[in-house]
Amino acid sequence: MAEAMNKEVSQTGASRAGKYLTFKLAEEEFGLEILKVQEIIQLQAITRVPRTPEYVRGVINLRGKVIPVVDLRLKFGMNHTTDTERTCIVVVQIRHGDGIVVTGTIIDEVREVLDIPAASIEDTPSFGTSIDTEFILGMGKIGQSVKILLDIDKVLSSQDLTSLKTAAGA
């Protein structure tokens, strides 16, 4: 039985291995599965949409398509900061029901693309029952640093995504 559990754990770890786009929010480093990243664009004028949550900055026109933009700092409860020349929008594809929602996520700074092997990814530590960490795939250990690997499909709730689609006029 222990062997079956170890096999299950190793398969989970193996499924998390791969290439991640790493980026900074405040002093923390995060990673997104590269296959979920559509493109990285410079910060541009964002049209605010009334009656959306604070973390929804608004919408942009990306080559003729209106897409919602989320400020990940605010979504994660971090302090708002002034945008810099390094602030950019990572356009991601989020699975929602049977479809895909294209969403921009504002980050402080893109770092690099890393190939993280399964052996370097640990499960998310338990912080107790009152803290939701379902949106974290795991912790990537790179040298002496730790990257928080995000499951972008779970960063935004189903309700958030429905609001974003409405804001974008989808």
N, C-alpha and C positions, 0 to 999 in steps of 0.2 A: 504494500500500500504506500509506504514512504517513497518507493521507487516511482510509482505512478504520480505522486504529488511532485516529486523533483522533475519528472519529465514534463508535467504541466507547467511548472514554473519556468523551466528552460525554454519551452515553446513560447510562453508569454514574453520572456526576455528577448528571444530571437525575433519575434514579431515587432518589437520596438527598435531593434537595431536598424541603422540606416543613416541616410544623410539628413542633416538638420541645418536650417538657416538659424544662426544664433544672432541675438540682438540684445540691446540693453534697454531697460526701463529703470530709471533712477540708478542705483548702484548694483542692481541685480542683473544677471544674464539669463536669458531664456532661449529655448530652441523650439522651432516649428518644423514638422516634417516637410522636407523640401517638395514632396509631391503635392502638398496642399497649397503651396505658394504659386500663384499665377504670375506675379511680377512685382517689382519694387519700383515705386515712382517717387519723384520729389513731392514734397508737401506743396499743395496748391490751394487756391481759393476753395473754401468749403461753404456751401449754402446751408445755413442752420434751418432745421425743420422744427416748427413749434410743437410743443407737447410731447417731446421725446425725452427719454431719460438723459440725465446730465452727461453720461459717458458717450452718448451718441452725438458726435460733433456735427453731423449733418450728412449731406450728399455731395458727390462730385460727378462731373461728366467725364467719363473715361471712354474716349473714342466713340462718342454718340450714345453710350449706355450710362444711365444714372445708377450709381451704386452708393450704398450707405457707408459711412465711415465711423468707426468706433475708436475712441481713445482708450487704449489698453491700460494706461496709468489710472484713469478714473474708474474703469471697469474693475480693476483690482484694488480699489480703495487707496491708491497712492496719492500723494499731493500733486496738484496740477502744477506744471512748470511752463515757462515761456518756451515756445518752439525755437529751435536753433537751426543752423544750416545743415546739421546732421539729422534732424528730425525728418522722417519720411513715412510714406504709406506703403505697407506691405499688403498687396491685394491677395486675398486667400479665397479658396473654394471650400465652403462649409456644407457638409451633408445635412440636409433638413428633410425628413420624411423620405420621399422617393426622389427628391430633386437636389439641386445644388444652389446655394445662395452665394453669390460673389459679393464679398465685403472687403472694405479697406480697413486696415488696422493701423493706427498711428503708434509708432515706436520712437524711442529717443535716438537710437543709432544702430545701424546694421553692423555686425561684427564680421562673421565669416560663415562659410558652409563647412560643417564638420561631418566626417563619417564616424559615427559612434557605434562601436561593436556592442553586442548584447552583454558581454562581460563587464562593460563600463556603465551599465544602466541598472540602477537600484530602484526598488519599489519606493513609492512615496511614503515617507514616515507617517505614522499615525499621530495626529494632533488632538485626538479626542473626538467625541461624537458630534460636537457642535460646529466643527469646522469642516466645510465641504472642500475636499481636494480631488473630486472626481475628474476635474478638468486637467489634472496633471498626469501625464503618461508615466513619468518616472524622473529620477535624478541622474543626469549624465555626469560622470566623474571624468574630468579632463585635466590631467596633471594634478595640481593642487586645488583646482577650482571645481565648483559644482554648477551645472546648468540645469535650470528647471525646464523640463521638456513638456510642452503643452499639447493637449489634445484639442486642437482648435474646434473640432466638432462639438466639444462640450464646454468651451469657454463661455459661449453664449447659450442661454437656455432656449427652449423651443418658443417660449413666449417672447424672448428678446428677438429671435429671428423673424417671427411673425411681425413684430413692430418694425423691424428694419425693412422687411419687404414692403410694408405699407408706406414707410417713409420714402422709399425709393420709387414708389408708384408701380411696383411689380404686380 
